[in-house]
Amino acid sequence: MKNITVKIDDETYRRARILAAERETSVSAMVREFLENLGAGTDSETEQARLAARRKRLQKLWDMADARQQPGPAAMKSREKFYDEELR
């Protein structure tokens, strides 16, 4: 196995460390995984799927917000209840 050195700015490194901690891995492991998947296209496909799912959730949120514009007691939910019930 080869070792490489990569120079990045402090803020990028800080964000990478936070992300690695959230994923319970290391920055080195994330870089290794990225490079291993570079030619396979899996990282790009995973990112596209994640973005598509996010767009779908946002569209649902927008649709629900539009529906709440209708007058009446059913549209008058608290923000907390709205998030609890609708965004699961």
Buried (B, 14 or more C-beta within 10 A) or exposed (E): EEEEEEEEEEEEEEEBEEEBEEEEEEBEEBBBBEEEBEEEEEBEEEEEEEEEEEEEEEEEBEEBEEEBEEEEEEEEBEEEEBEEEBEE
